[in-house]
Amino acid sequence: MTLQSSPAHTPHTNAASATRDPAWHERLTSSWVFFVLIAGCAFITEFKPWVFFDRASLRSSGQFLASFYPPAHDAEFLSLLLTSAWQTISVATAGVTLALVAAAPLALIATRTLSISRIGNRSSVKRLSASMLFIPTVIRSLVRLILILLRSIPELVWGLLFVRAIGLGDTAGVLAIALTYTGMMGKVFLEIIESQDARPTQALLTNGASRGQAFLYATLPSCLPELVSYTVFRWECAIRSSVILGFVGAGGLGQQMDLSMKMMDGGQAVMLLAAFVVLVWVADMVSKKLRKWLA
């Protein structure tokens, strides 16, 4: 009685098995789910891009674009343009500065890395009083909740509220950016600090150093480049936010753009759009230079 050997795999079969994606059905299912979600969102939002190409829309768009020429270039408007651009930069810078002043201490309070009640081994933690463990936990939770509340409300909504409360002007824009960016920057600062190696910080705390000393000499040197880089990035974003806030009366280029659009003055509008681009470009260049300097 002879044993029959199993047939050998042909080279064609081996090549097909090697090139076949073992997860093709999961990828296909994920693609269909993604397509269905996108189609559902487009249906709910009534997204109809073809309306831009009908005759009435093309005629209106052509008339609007034709009004851009010639761009406004009289001395009075250019002076107003420069003043508004400086206001936009000032609003962004003041708002980010206030946010930084508020976000940095809030992040330090909320971080677990600098918590004295968490240092040492488990047996030493058990010997701590219940209040020493409970009170810091409650304080950190409250600070994190404050950061969530601040960043959950967009700066545009804050701007509308402050314009209604204190009137038109740059102050509303500064406060709107400061509140929202405090929540954003505090959250990211917290994550950056907690992502660092905690052993040097805990060693200083264990040997009697204060939280401030442990932060300055152990935590800050390792995370300073990331903190500065993110702060510069937020300043760049604040410039764009200050332009948007101008549309609700918070001053700067946005407010002038709103007035020009209401007067259907395309020459002024195109110059203001050019100023938007220049401001973002300048902010991007400054951001790149600072990141390169910190690297």
C-alpha positions in Angstrom: 0.0 0.0 0.0 1.6 3.2 -1.1 1.1 6.6 0.4 0.0 9.3 -2.0 1.8 12.6 -1.5 -0.2 15.8 -1.6 0.0 17.7 -4.9 2.7 20.4 -4.9 1.7 24.0 -5.1 2.3 25.4 -8.5 4.4 28.6 -8.9 1.3 30.4 -10.2 -0.6 29.5 -7.0 2.3 30.7 -4.8 2.6 34.0 -6.6 -1.2 34.6 -6.3 -1.1 33.9 -2.6 1.9 36.2 -2.1 0.3 39.1 -3.9 -3.2 38.8 -2.4 -4.1 41.3 0.4 -5.1 39.2 3.4 -7.2 42.1 4.7 -8.9 43.1 1.5 -12.4 42.3 2.7 -11.9 44.5 5.8 -10.6 47.3 3.6 -13.5 47.0 1.2 -16.0 47.0 4.1 -14.4 50.1 5.6 -14.4 51.9 2.3 -18.1 51.2 1.8 -18.9 52.4 5.4 -16.9 55.6 4.8 -18.7 56.2 1.5 -22.1 55.7 3.1 -21.2 58.1 5.9 -20.0 60.7 3.5 -23.1 60.3 1.3 -25.3 60.6 4.3 -23.6 63.8 5.5 -23.9 65.3 2.0 -27.6 64.5 1.9 -28.2 66.0 5.4 -26.3 69.2 4.6 -27.9 69.4 1.1 -24.5 69.7 -0.5 -25.1 70.5 -4.2 -21.9 71.7 -5.8 -23.5 71.7 -9.3 -25.5 74.8 -8.4 -22.3 76.8 -8.9 -22.4 76.0 -12.6 -25.9 77.1 -13.5 -26.3 80.2 -15.6 -27.5 82.5 -12.8 -24.6 81.6 -10.5 -22.0 81.9 -13.2 -23.4 85.4 -14.1 -23.4 86.6 -10.5 -19.9 85.2 -10.0 -18.6 86.9 -13.1 -20.0 90.2 -12.1 -18.5 89.9 -8.6 -15.1 89.0 -9.9 -15.2 91.8 -12.4 -15.7 94.3 -9.6 -12.3 93.3 -8.2 -10.6 95.4 -10.9 -9.2 97.9 -10.5 -8.1 97.3 -6.9 -8.5 100.1 -4.5 -5.2 102.0 -4.2 -6.0 105.5 -3.0 -4.0 106.9 -0.1 -6.9 107.0 2.4 -7.8 103.4 1.8 -4.2 102.1 2.0 -3.7 104.0 5.3 -6.9 102.3 6.6 -5.7 99.0 5.3 -2.4 99.2 7.2 -4.1 100.4 10.4 -6.6 97.5 10.2 -3.8 95.0 9.5 -1.9 96.2 12.6 -5.0 96.0 14.6 -5.5 92.4 13.5 -1.9 91.5 14.5 -2.3 93.3 17.8 -5.6 91.5 18.7 -4.0 88.1 17.9 -0.8 88.9 19.9 -2.7 90.3 22.9 -5.2 87.4 22.9 -2.5 84.7 22.8 -0.4 86.5 25.5 -3.4 86.6 27.9 -4.1 82.9 27.0 -0.5 82.0 27.7 -0.5 83.7 31.1 -3.7 81.8 32.1 -3.0 78.5 30.4 0.5 77.9 31.8 -0.4 77.9 35.5 -3.6 76.0 34.9 -1.6 73.3 33.1 0.8 73.1 36.0 -2.0 72.8 38.5 -3.7 70.0 36.5 -0.7 67.9 35.7 -0.1 64.7 37.5 3.6 64.7 37.0 4.1 67.4 39.5 1.8 66.0 42.1 3.6 65.3 45.4 0.9 62.8 46.4 1.8 60.5 43.5 5.6 60.2 44.1 7.2 57.2 45.8 6.1 53.6 45.8 2.7 52.2 46.4 3.2 51.6 50.1 4.2 55.2 50.7 1.1 56.4 48.8 -1.1 54.2 51.0 0.3 55.9 54.2 -0.8 59.3 52.9 -4.0 60.7 54.4 -7.2 60.5 52.5 -7.4 64.3 52.2 -3.9 64.5 50.7 -5.0 62.2 48.0 -8.6 63.4 47.5 -8.1 67.2 47.5 -5.4 67.3 44.8 -7.4 64.9 42.6 -10.5 67.2 42.9 -8.5 70.3 42.1 -6.9 68.7 39.0 -10.3 67.5 37.8 -11.9 71.0 38.3 -9.1 72.6 36.3 -9.4 70.1 33.5 -13.1 70.8 33.5 -12.5 74.5 33.2 -10.2 73.9 30.3 -12.8 71.8 28.6 -15.5 74.4 29.0 -13.2 77.2 27.7 -12.2 75.4 24.5 -15.6 73.9 23.8 -17.0 77.4 23.0 -15.6 78.8 19.7 -13.9 82.2 19.7 -16.6 83.4 17.3 -19.3 82.7 19.9 -17.2 84.4 22.6 -16.8 87.4 20.2 -20.5 87.7 19.7 -21.1 87.7 23.4 -18.4 90.3 24.2 -19.5 92.6 21.3 -23.0 92.5 22.8 -21.7 93.1 26.3 -19.0 95.7 25.8 -19.7 97.0 22.3 -17.8 96.9 19.0 -14.0 97.1 19.0 -10.7 95.2 19.5 -11.3 94.4 23.2 -14.0 91.9 22.3 -11.7 90.1 19.9 -8.8 90.0 22.4 -11.1 88.5 25.1 -12.6 86.0 22.8 -9.3 84.7 21.6 -7.9 84.7 25.2 -10.7 82.5 26.6 -10.8 79.9 23.8 -7.1 79.7 23.4 -6.6 79.3 27.2 -8.6 76.1 27.0 -6.7 74.9 23.9 -3.2 75.8 25.1 -3.8 74.6 28.6 -4.9 71.2 27.3 -1.9 70.8 25.0 0.6 72.2 27.6 -0.8 69.6 30.0 -0.3 66.8 27.5 3.2 67.9 26.6 4.3 68.0 30.3 2.8 64.7 31.1 4.4 63.0 28.0 7.9 63.8 29.3 10.0 61.3 31.4 8.7 61.8 35.0 11.6 60.2 36.8 13.8 63.3 37.0 10.9 65.4 38.3 9.9 62.7 40.8 13.5 62.4 42.0 13.6 66.1 42.8 10.2 66.0 44.6 11.3 63.0 46.6 14.4 64.8 47.8 12.5 67.9 49.1 12.3 70.2 46.0 9.2 72.2 45.5 6.8 71.8 42.6 8.2 75.0 41.0 11.8 73.9 41.4 11.0 70.4 40.0 9.3 72.0 37.0 12.1 74.5 36.3 15.0 72.1 36.6 13.6 68.8 35.4 10.4 69.1 33.4 10.8 72.5 31.6 14.2 71.9 29.9 12.9 68.8 28.1 9.6 70.2 26.9 10.4 73.8 26.3 10.9 73.5 22.5 7.5 71.8 22.2 5.8 74.4 24.4 7.3 77.3 22.4 6.6 75.7 19.0 2.9 75.2 19.9 2.6 78.7 21.3 3.9 80.1 18.0 1.5 77.9 16.1 -1.4 79.2 18.2 -0.3 82.8 17.5 -0.4 82.0 13.8 -3.9 80.6 14.2 -5.0 83.6 16.3 -4.2 85.9 13.3 -6.7 84.0 11.2 -9.2 84.0 14.1 -8.9 87.7 14.6 -9.8 88.3 11.0 -12.9 86.1 11.4 -13.8 87.9 14.6 -13.8 91.2 12.7 -16.9 90.1 10.9 -18.9 90.2 14.2 -17.6 93.7 15.0 -14.4 92.9 16.8 -12.3 95.2 14.7 -9.4 94.7 12.3 -9.3 93.5 8.7 -12.4 91.4 9.1 -14.6 94.3 10.1 -13.3 96.3 7.1 -14.0 93.3 4.8 -17.5 93.1 6.1 -18.1 96.8 5.4 -16.6 96.4 1.9 -18.8 93.4 1.0 -21.9 95.2 2.2 -21.0 98.2 0.0 -20.3 95.8 -2.9 -16.9 97.4 -3.3 -14.8 94.7 -5.0 -11.7 96.8 -5.3 -11.5 97.2 -1.6 -12.4 93.5 -1.0 -9.6 92.2 -3.2 -7.0 94.4 -1.4 -8.3 93.1 1.9 -8.1 89.5 0.7 -4.5 90.2 -0.4 -3.7 91.6 3.1 -5.2 88.4 4.7 -2.8 86.3 2.6 0.2 88.5 3.4 -0.5 88.4 7.2 -0.8 84.6 7.2 2.4 84.3 5.1 4.3 86.6 7.5 3.0 84.6 10.5 4.1 81.4 8.8 7.6 82.7 8.1 8.0 83.9 11.7 6.8 80.5 12.9 9.3 78.7 10.8 12.2 80.9 11.9 11.4 80.3 15.6 11.0 76.5 15.1 14.3 76.4 13.3 15.9 78.5 16.0 14.6 76.1 18.7 15.6 72.9 16.8 
